[in-house]
Amino acid sequence: MNLSPDPVYLLSSGSAMTPKPFSPEEIQKILGSLQRPAVFLNITCDWPVLLWTVDHLSRCLGGKAVRFRMGRRQHEKKTPLFETQCSYVEAKLEEFQSWTEGQTGAEDVGCFSNYPLSLYWAYADYKYIALLLQEKPSMFEDVVWSQFGFPGRNGRDSTLWIGTEGANTPCHLDSYGYNLVLQVQGRKRWHLFPPADTSCLYPSRIPYEESSVFSQVDVLQPDLQRFPAFRHARAYTVTLQPGQVLFVPRHWWHYVESVDPITVSVNSWIELEVDDEARVGEALTKAIVCALKTTPSNDNDDDWLNPTEEGLVGHDENMQYLNLAVGACMEKRGITSHRDQQTQDTPACPRAKRDSRGQAKNTNSSSPPAECLSSSSTPSTMPFGPHLIPVAWNQITNQETPEQNPKNQERPSPSRDCDIIRSGSITQNTPPRPVSGSRAQHQHGGEGMSNSGSASDPVVSPPPGDRDQDKGDRAHCPVSITTNDLLQCLVHPEVIARVSELLMERVQSGTATTP
């Protein structure tokens, strides 16, 4: 491994020439080959966006109001604080800044006066810069993703995040693309889990948000009685510093928390060809979730729609989205429907197998298969060193402490010394794979457990003669499956992936129902 900062590449920044450790072309090759989270250093030192502190943004936005999510610092233990459980306020950044400085008067902090800083954190999350700064489009150029090999990509294609200490995003994975995150002000701690550990994270689509799969686990204080498989999840942790860029690979789970009084970050989600397949799954998920959750029911009174979703559409429109997604995916794969095949002389191409970047493998396309690429096309080894550091596996995150008793006492917070960005120190641990054969443990560890919370409790079936009891009698049934229990199974990522394949096979073979 070459730790030397040479060679450097000089990229223009106005009239100055700033040395860069990697060229945009090299970064593209790195991003195309990275299979784990990593941090880029010394790339953004000349980006004007690093001046986007809250004080600077407050002056730029003037009196423009921004929506903040307000979360209690102390909430029900061992459960995530989802966005449906938070309050929301509209306030100016000037008021936000005054509030973080300890002022409490309504004339200084506006709506924040109802939320003591000692009890609440605030988060202006998912703020699309194209909308937030639409009156100042010149500021889009302050974000220079072109230096990562994305010509023309800037703030218009990015999202802004502003928070206080303690502000957090519940653990989730993003269905589409991968993520590049630039830290601007303050520090944020990231806890990441690989896609292979999905079953250990107990995925959920409640609350529902398109393109986000949430975890039912509070990853900082997990309830290992209820979610026993989480102890096998492998956490990768890093505290991101200003000027550093974190690469979050596709489908990596992540929980993010602000650790300084004020934090500002900018991110951009990078699209992949394989997202066409994910869109089928998302359209299918939306159709199922909306169909079940909008059906009148005694147990359908929860806040299931995330505030980030603009509203509901009818089932017909959801089915239209699903048909469009399936058609687009099949077109990308080179597959035609049975009806189209009957009008063509050539057979449909077989499905192209794709890698993590969405690139086709073993096809007759103009691009050679990945295994045929020369060593000069793709780096054989990652250039890890002072400018590119892999995020380390934190071996102690999910381990029970000796002080824990069978009643699952309070877990201490994970070590605050797990940062990997240290001078001359690069940690590359290889964690074990999740324990196999624990599927039954996963199934009994979630929402569908009996009231005792034990995976070994027997499930008692009602006698045949009691199957026609009225609702009052059924209330005493030892099994209580709710709409959400059913939904968690129906829209589980593995189930959705399989149903998506069946749908496309059905369309291709011509067995799909003709409208």
C-alpha positions as CSV (number, residue, x, y, z in Angstrom):
1,M,0.0,0.0,0.0
2,N,1.4,3.3,-1.1
3,L,1.0,5.9,1.6
4,S,2.8,8.6,-0.3
5,P,0.7,11.7,-1.2
6,D,2.3,11.7,-4.6
7,P,1.4,12.0,-7.4
8,V,-0.8,15.0,-7.0
9,Y,-3.1,16.6,-9.6
10,L,-3.6,20.3,-10.0
11,L,-7.2,21.4,-10.5
12,S,-8.1,24.9,-11.2
13,S,-10.0,26.9,-8.5
14,G,-10.4,30.4,-9.9
15,S,-6.9,31.8,-10.4
16,A,-5.3,29.3,-8.0
17,M,-4.1,25.8,-8.6
18,T,-4.9,23.4,-5.8
19,P,-3.1,20.1,-5.5
20,K,-5.4,17.0,-5.4
21,P,-4.4,13.5,-4.4
22,F,-6.6,11.9,-7.1
23,S,-7.8,13.0,-10.5
24,P,-11.6,12.9,-11.3
25,E,-10.9,9.9,-13.5
26,E,-9.1,8.1,-10.7
27,I,-11.9,8.8,-8.3
28,Q,-14.4,7.4,-10.7
29,K,-12.4,4.1,-10.9
30,I,-12.2,4.1,-7.1
31,L,-16.0,4.6,-6.7
32,G,-16.6,1.9,-9.2
33,S,-14.6,-0.6,-7.3
34,L,-15.1,0.2,-3.6
35,Q,-17.2,-2.4,-1.8
36,R,-17.2,-0.7,1.6
37,P,-17.6,2.8,3.1
38,A,-14.5,5.0,2.8
39,V,-13.6,8.6,3.5
40,F,-11.9,10.9,1.0
41,L,-9.6,13.5,2.4
42,N,-7.9,16.6,0.9
43,I,-10.3,16.7,-2.1
44,T,-12.6,19.6,-1.1
45,C,-10.2,22.1,0.4
46,D,-10.9,24.7,-2.3
47,W,-14.7,24.1,-2.5
48,P,-16.6,27.3,-1.7
49,V,-19.3,25.2,-0.1
50,L,-17.0,24.8,2.9
51,L,-18.0,28.4,3.8
52,W,-21.6,27.3,4.2
53,T,-21.7,27.6,8.0
54,V,-25.1,28.3,9.6
55,D,-24.0,31.9,10.0
56,H,-23.2,32.3,6.3
57,L,-26.4,30.5,5.2
58,S,-28.4,32.7,7.5
59,R,-27.2,35.8,5.8
60,C,-27.8,34.2,2.3
61,L,-31.3,33.2,3.1
62,G,-32.3,36.3,5.0
63,G,-35.8,35.9,6.4
64,K,-36.6,32.7,4.5
65,A,-38.2,30.1,6.8
66,V,-36.9,26.6,7.0
67,R,-38.7,23.5,8.3
68,F,-37.0,21.8,11.3
69,R,-37.8,18.4,12.8
70,M,-37.8,18.5,16.6
71,G,-37.0,15.4,18.5
72,R,-36.9,14.7,22.3
73,R,-33.4,13.9,23.6
74,Q,-35.0,11.4,26.0
75,H,-37.6,9.2,24.4
76,E,-38.9,5.6,24.8
77,K,-35.7,3.5,25.3
78,K,-34.6,0.9,22.9
79,T,-36.9,2.0,20.1
80,P,-36.0,4.3,17.2
81,L,-37.4,7.8,17.2
82,F,-39.1,7.9,13.8
83,E,-40.0,11.1,11.9
84,T,-43.7,10.4,12.5
85,Q,-43.0,10.8,16.3
86,C,-41.4,14.2,16.0
87,S,-42.7,17.8,16.0
88,Y,-42.1,20.3,13.2
89,V,-41.5,24.1,13.2
90,E,-40.9,26.7,10.6
91,A,-38.1,29.1,11.5
92,K,-35.4,31.3,10.2
93,L,-31.8,30.2,10.4
94,E,-31.1,33.3,12.5
95,E,-33.6,32.1,15.0
96,F,-32.1,28.7,15.0
97,Q,-28.7,30.1,15.6
98,S,-29.9,32.2,18.5
99,W,-31.6,29.1,20.0
100,T,-28.4,27.1,19.8
101,E,-26.6,29.9,21.7
102,G,-29.0,29.6,24.6
103,Q,-31.4,32.4,24.0
104,T,-35.1,31.6,24.8
105,G,-37.2,34.7,24.1
106,A,-39.8,34.3,21.4
107,E,-38.6,37.6,19.8
108,D,-35.1,36.0,19.3
109,V,-35.8,32.3,18.6
110,G,-39.4,32.3,17.3
111,C,-41.1,28.9,17.4
112,F,-38.0,27.4,19.1
113,S,-39.2,29.1,22.3
114,N,-41.5,26.2,22.9
115,Y,-38.7,23.7,22.8
116,P,-36.0,23.9,25.5
117,L,-32.6,23.2,24.0
118,S,-31.8,20.9,27.0
119,L,-34.8,18.7,26.1
120,Y,-35.0,18.9,22.3
121,W,-32.7,18.7,19.2
122,A,-33.5,20.3,15.9
123,Y,-32.8,19.0,12.4
124,A,-33.4,20.7,9.0
125,D,-33.0,17.5,6.9
126,Y,-33.5,16.6,3.3
127,K,-33.4,20.3,2.2
128,Y,-33.0,20.3,-1.6
129,I,-30.6,23.0,-2.4
130,A,-32.2,23.7,-5.8
131,L,-35.4,24.8,-3.9
132,L,-33.8,26.3,-0.8
133,L,-31.5,28.6,-2.8
134,Q,-33.6,29.0,-5.9
135,E,-33.2,32.8,-5.6
136,K,-29.4,32.5,-5.5
137,P,-28.6,29.9,-8.3
138,S,-25.0,31.1,-8.4
139,M,-24.4,29.3,-5.1
140,F,-25.1,26.0,-6.8
141,E,-21.5,26.2,-8.2
142,D,-20.1,26.2,-4.7
143,V,-20.5,22.4,-4.7
144,V,-18.0,20.9,-7.0
145,W,-18.9,17.2,-7.6
146,S,-17.1,17.5,-10.9
147,Q,-13.9,16.9,-9.0
148,F,-15.3,13.4,-8.2
149,G,-15.8,12.7,-11.9
150,F,-19.3,14.0,-12.3
151,P,-19.2,16.8,-14.8
152,G,-21.9,19.5,-14.3
153,R,-23.0,18.0,-11.0
154,N,-23.2,20.7,-8.3
155,G,-25.5,22.0,-5.6
156,R,-28.5,21.8,-7.9
157,D,-28.2,18.0,-7.5
158,S,-27.5,18.0,-3.8
159,T,-29.2,18.1,-0.4
160,L,-28.5,20.2,2.7
161,W,-28.7,19.0,6.3
162,I,-28.5,21.4,9.3
163,G,-28.8,20.1,12.9
164,T,-27.9,20.4,16.6
165,E,-26.0,18.0,18.8
166,G,-28.1,14.9,19.1
167,A,-30.0,15.4,15.8
168,N,-30.2,12.0,14.0
169,T,-31.6,10.1,11.2
170,P,-33.1,6.7,12.1
171,C,-31.2,3.7,10.8
172,H,-32.2,2.9,7.2
173,L,-31.0,2.0,3.8
174,D,-31.6,3.9,0.6
175,S,-33.1,1.9,-2.3
176,Y,-31.4,3.9,-5.0
177,G,-27.8,4.5,-5.9
178,Y,-24.9,5.3,-3.6
179,N,-24.2,8.4,-1.5
180,L,-21.5,11.0,-1.3
181,V,-21.6,13.1,1.9
182,L,-19.5,16.2,2.5
183,Q,-19.2,17.5,6.0
184,V,-19.2,21.3,6.1
185,Q,-19.5,22.4,9.8
186,G,-19.2,20.4,13.0
187,R,-19.0,16.6,13.1
188,K,-21.3,13.7,12.5
189,R,-21.0,10.1,13.6
190,W,-22.0,7.4,11.1
191,H,-22.9,3.9,12.1
192,L,-23.0,1.7,8.9
193,F,-24.0,-1.9,8.4
194,P,-23.4,-4.0,5.2
195,P,-26.3,-5.2,3.0
196,A,-25.5,-8.8,4.0
197,D,-26.7,-8.0,7.5
198,T,-30.2,-6.9,6.5
199,S,-31.9,-9.7,8.3
200,C,-30.1,-8.6,11.5
201,L,-31.5,-5.1,11.2
202,Y,-35.2,-6.2,11.1
203,P,-36.2,-4.1,8.0
204,S,-39.6,-2.3,8.1
205,R,-41.6,-0.1,5.7
206,I,-43.5,1.5,8.5
207,P,-43.3,4.4,8.5
208,Y,-43.5,4.4,4.8
209,E,-41.2,6.5,2.7
210,E,-40.4,5.9,-0.9
211,S,-36.8,4.7,-1.3
212,S,-36.1,4.3,2.4
213,V,-36.2,1.0,4.3
214,F,-36.1,1.6,8.1
215,S,-34.7,-0.7,10.8
216,Q,-36.9,-1.5,13.8
217,V,-33.8,-1.5,16.0
218,D,-32.4,1.3,18.0
219,V,-28.8,0.7,17.0
220,L,-27.3,2.6,19.9
221,Q,-29.5,0.9,22.6
222,P,-30.8,-2.3,21.0
223,D,-33.4,-4.4,22.6
224,L,-31.7,-7.7,22.2
225,Q,-34.6,-9.6,23.8
226,R,-36.9,-8.4,21.0
227,F,-34.2,-8.3,18.2
228,P,-31.7,-11.0,19.1
229,A,-30.1,-11.3,15.7
230,F,-28.9,-7.7,15.9
231,R,-26.0,-8.9,18.1
232,H,-24.6,-10.4,14.9
233,A,-24.8,-7.2,12.8
234,R,-21.4,-5.7,11.9
235,A,-21.2,-2.0,12.6
236,Y,-18.7,0.2,10.8
237,T,-18.3,3.6,12.5
238,V,-16.7,6.8,11.6
239,T,-16.9,10.5,12.8
240,L,-16.9,12.7,9.7
241,Q,-14.9,15.9,10.0
242,P,-15.4,19.1,8.0
243,G,-13.9,18.9,4.5
244,Q,-14.1,15.1,4.4
245,V,-16.3,13.2,2.0
246,L,-17.9,9.8,3.0
247,F,-18.7,7.2,0.4
248,V,-21.8,5.1,1.3
249,P,-22.1,2.1,-1.0
250,R,-25.4,1.0,-2.4
251,H,-27.8,-0.5,0.1
252,W,-25.6,0.0,3.2
253,W,-27.6,0.6,6.3
254,H,-26.7,3.8,8.2
255,Y,-27.6,5.7,11.4
256,V,-26.3,9.2,11.5
257,E,-26.1,11.5,14.6
258,S,-24.7,15.0,15.0
259,V,-22.1,15.3,17.8
260,D,-21.3,19.0,17.8
261,P,-23.6,22.0,18.8
262,I,-24.2,22.8,15.1
263,T,-23.6,20.6,12.1
264,V,-24.0,21.3,8.4
265,S,-23.5,18.7,5.6
266,V,-24.2,18.4,1.9
267,N,-24.8,15.1,0.1
268,S,-25.6,13.8,-3.4
269,W,-27.2,10.5,-4.3
270,I,-25.6,9.0,-7.4
271,E,-27.9,7.1,-9.7
272,L,-27.0,3.6,-11.0
273,E,-28.3,1.6,-13.9
274,V,-29.5,-1.1,-11.4
275,D,-31.8,1.4,-9.9
276,D,-34.4,0.5,-12.6
277,E,-34.8,-2.9,-10.8
278,A,-35.1,-1.1,-7.4
279,R,-37.8,1.1,-8.8
280,V,-39.9,-1.9,-9.6
281,G,-39.6,-3.0,-6.0
282,E,-40.4,0.5,-4.7
283,A,-43.5,0.8,-6.9
284,L,-44.6,-2.7,-5.8
285,T,-44.0,-1.8,-2.2
286,K,-46.0,1.4,-2.4
287,A,-49.0,-0.3,-4.0
288,I,-49.1,-2.9,-1.3
289,V,-48.5,-0.6,1.6
290,C,-51.1,2.0,0.4
291,A,-53.7,-0.7,-0.3
292,L,-53.4,-2.3,3.1
293,K,-53.0,0.9,5.2
294,T,-55.8,2.8,3.6
295,T,-58.3,-0.1,4.3
296,P,-60.5,0.7,7.3
297,S,-59.5,-1.5,10.2
298,N,-59.5,-1.6,13.9
299,D,-55.7,-1.6,14.0
300,N,-55.0,0.8,11.1
301,D,-55.0,4.0,13.1
302,D,-51.2,4.6,13.4
303,D,-49.1,7.3,11.7
304,W,-47.8,5.1,9.0
305,L,-47.0,7.8,6.3
306,N,-43.6,9.6,6.8
307,P,-43.9,13.4,6.8
308,T,-41.5,13.5,3.8
309,E,-44.2,11.9,1.6
310,E,-46.4,14.6,0.0
311,G,-49.6,12.5,0.1
312,L,-51.5,9.5,-1.1
313,V,-52.6,8.6,-4.6
314,G,-55.2,6.1,-5.6
315,H,-54.6,2.4,-6.3
316,D,-55.0,2.9,-10.0
317,E,-52.2,5.5,-10.1
318,N,-50.0,3.2,-8.0
319,M,-50.6,0.4,-10.5
320,Q,-49.8,2.7,-13.3
321,Y,-46.4,3.5,-11.7
322,L,-45.8,-0.2,-11.2
323,N,-46.5,-0.9,-14.9
324,L,-44.2,1.9,-16.0
325,A,-41.4,0.7,-13.7
326,V,-41.7,-2.9,-15.0
327,G,-41.7,-1.7,-18.6
328,A,-38.6,0.5,-18.1
329,C,-36.7,-2.3,-16.3
330,M,-37.4,-4.8,-18.9
331,E,-36.4,-2.4,-21.6
332,K,-33.1,-1.8,-19.9
333,R,-32.5,-5.6,-19.6
334,G,-33.2,-6.0,-23.3
335,I,-36.4,-8.0,-22.6
336,T,-39.6,-7.6,-24.5
337,S,-43.0,-8.7,-23.5
338,H,-44.7,-11.8,-25.0
339,R,-46.9,-9.6,-27.2
340,D,-43.9,-7.6,-28.5
341,Q,-42.0,-10.8,-29.2
342,Q,-44.8,-12.0,-31.5
343,T,-44.1,-9.0,-33.8
344,Q,-40.3,-9.5,-33.9
345,D,-38.1,-11.9,-35.8
346,T,-35.4,-12.0,-33.2
347,P,-35.8,-13.5,-29.7
348,A,-35.5,-11.4,-26.6
349,C,-32.1,-11.1,-25.0
350,P,-31.5,-13.0,-21.8
351,R,-31.4,-11.1,-18.6
352,A,-28.0,-9.3,-18.2
353,K,-26.4,-10.0,-14.8
354,R,-25.2,-6.8,-13.2
355,D,-22.6,-5.8,-10.8
356,S,-22.9,-3.4,-7.9
357,R,-22.4,-0.5,-10.2
358,G,-25.3,-1.6,-12.5
359,Q,-22.9,-2.5,-15.3
360,A,-23.8,-5.5,-17.3
361,K,-21.6,-8.6,-17.2
362,N,-21.1,-11.3,-19.8
363,T,-23.1,-9.6,-22.5
364,N,-22.4,-8.7,-26.1
365,S,-22.5,-5.0,-25.4
366,S,-19.6,-2.7,-26.5
367,S,-18.4,-2.7,-22.9
368,P,-16.1,-5.7,-22.1
369,P,-17.0,-8.0,-19.2
370,A,-15.5,-6.9,-15.9
371,E,-13.2,-9.9,-15.7
372,C,-11.7,-8.9,-19.1
373,L,-10.8,-5.4,-18.1
374,S,-7.1,-4.7,-18.0
375,S,-5.4,-3.7,-14.8
376,S,-5.0,-0.2,-16.1
377,S,-8.8,0.1,-16.4
378,T,-9.7,-0.8,-12.9
379,P,-7.4,-0.5,-9.9
380,S,-6.4,-4.0,-8.7
381,T,-6.1,-2.7,-5.1
382,M,-7.6,0.3,-3.5
383,P,-5.2,3.2,-3.0
384,F,-5.9,3.4,0.7
385,G,-3.6,5.8,2.5
386,P,-3.7,9.4,3.9
387,H,-6.2,10.5,1.2
388,L,-8.6,7.5,1.2
389,I,-9.3,5.7,4.4
390,P,-11.7,2.7,4.8
391,V,-14.3,3.0,7.5
392,A,-13.3,0.5,10.3
393,W,-15.4,-2.3,11.7
394,N,-16.3,-1.6,15.3
395,Q,-16.1,-5.0,17.0
396,I,-17.7,-3.9,20.3
397,T,-20.8,-2.1,19.2
398,N,-23.3,-4.9,19.5
399,Q,-21.7,-7.0,22.3
400,E,-23.5,-7.3,25.6
401,T,-21.5,-6.1,28.6
402,P,-21.0,-8.2,31.7
403,E,-23.2,-5.9,33.6
404,Q,-26.2,-6.8,31.5
405,N,-28.6,-9.2,33.2
406,P,-31.4,-11.3,31.7
407,K,-33.8,-8.3,32.1
408,N,-31.7,-6.5,29.4
409,Q,-30.4,-3.6,31.5
410,E,-29.5,-0.3,29.9
411,R,-26.7,-0.6,27.4
412,P,-23.9,1.9,27.6
413,S,-23.4,4.0,24.5
414,P,-20.9,2.8,21.9
415,S,-17.3,3.8,22.3
416,R,-16.7,7.4,21.3
417,D,-13.1,6.5,20.4
418,C,-13.9,4.5,17.3
419,D,-13.0,7.2,14.9
420,I,-10.7,6.0,12.1
421,I,-9.4,9.3,10.9
422,R,-6.1,9.4,12.8
423,S,-2.7,10.4,11.7
424,G,-0.7,7.4,10.6
425,S,-3.4,5.0,11.6
426,I,-5.5,3.0,9.2
427,T,-7.6,0.1,10.6
428,Q,-8.9,-2.6,8.2
429,N,-10.6,-5.3,10.2
430,T,-12.3,-8.1,8.4
431,P,-15.5,-8.9,10.4
432,P,-17.1,-12.4,10.4
433,R,-20.1,-13.1,8.4
434,P,-23.5,-13.1,10.3
435,V,-24.3,-16.3,12.0
436,S,-26.1,-18.6,9.6
437,G,-29.1,-20.7,10.5
438,S,-30.6,-17.9,12.6
439,R,-33.6,-17.3,10.4
440,A,-36.0,-18.8,12.9
441,Q,-34.5,-16.6,15.5
442,H,-35.1,-13.6,13.2
443,Q,-38.7,-14.6,12.6
444,H,-39.5,-14.9,16.3
445,G,-37.6,-11.9,17.4
446,G,-39.7,-9.2,15.7
447,E,-43.2,-7.8,16.0
448,G,-44.9,-11.1,15.9
449,M,-43.6,-12.4,19.2
450,S,-45.9,-13.4,22.0
451,N,-46.5,-11.1,24.9
452,S,-43.8,-12.8,26.9
453,G,-41.2,-11.8,24.3
454,S,-39.6,-15.3,24.3
455,A,-38.8,-17.0,21.0
456,S,-39.4,-20.4,22.6
457,D,-43.0,-19.7,23.6
458,P,-45.4,-22.2,21.8
459,V,-47.9,-20.9,19.3
460,V,-51.3,-22.3,20.3
461,S,-53.8,-22.8,17.5
462,P,-57.5,-22.4,18.4
463,P,-59.6,-25.5,18.4
464,P,-61.5,-26.2,15.2
465,G,-64.9,-25.6,16.9
466,D,-63.8,-22.0,17.8
467,R,-63.0,-20.8,14.3
468,D,-66.4,-19.0,14.0
469,Q,-66.2,-17.2,17.3
470,D,-67.3,-13.6,17.2
471,K,-64.8,-10.7,17.6
472,G,-65.1,-10.6,21.4
473,D,-64.1,-14.2,21.7
474,R,-61.2,-13.8,19.3
475,A,-59.8,-11.1,21.5
476,H,-58.7,-13.9,23.9
477,C,-56.8,-15.8,21.1
478,P,-53.1,-16.3,22.1
479,V,-52.1,-15.2,18.6
480,S,-52.6,-11.6,17.6
481,I,-51.4,-10.7,14.1
482,T,-51.9,-7.1,13.2
483,T,-52.1,-5.4,9.8
484,N,-48.5,-4.2,10.4
485,D,-47.3,-7.7,11.1
486,L,-48.8,-8.9,7.8
487,L,-47.3,-5.9,6.0
488,Q,-43.8,-6.4,7.4
489,C,-43.9,-9.9,5.9
490,L,-45.4,-8.9,2.5
491,V,-43.0,-6.0,1.9
492,H,-39.9,-7.6,3.3
493,P,-37.0,-6.8,0.9
494,E,-36.5,-10.5,0.1
495,V,-40.2,-11.0,-0.7
496,I,-40.4,-7.8,-2.8
497,A,-37.3,-8.9,-4.8
498,R,-38.9,-12.2,-5.6
499,V,-42.3,-10.9,-6.4
500,S,-40.7,-8.3,-8.7
501,E,-39.0,-11.1,-10.6
502,L,-42.2,-13.0,-10.9
503,L,-44.0,-10.0,-12.2
504,M,-41.4,-9.5,-15.0
505,E,-41.4,-13.2,-15.8
506,R,-45.2,-13.0,-16.1
507,V,-45.1,-10.0,-18.4
508,Q,-42.4,-11.6,-20.6
509,S,-44.1,-14.9,-20.9
510,G,-47.4,-13.3,-21.9
511,T,-49.4,-14.7,-18.9
512,A,-50.0,-11.2,-17.5
513,T,-53.7,-10.2,-17.6
514,T,-54.6,-8.1,-20.6
515,P,-56.5,-5.0,-19.5
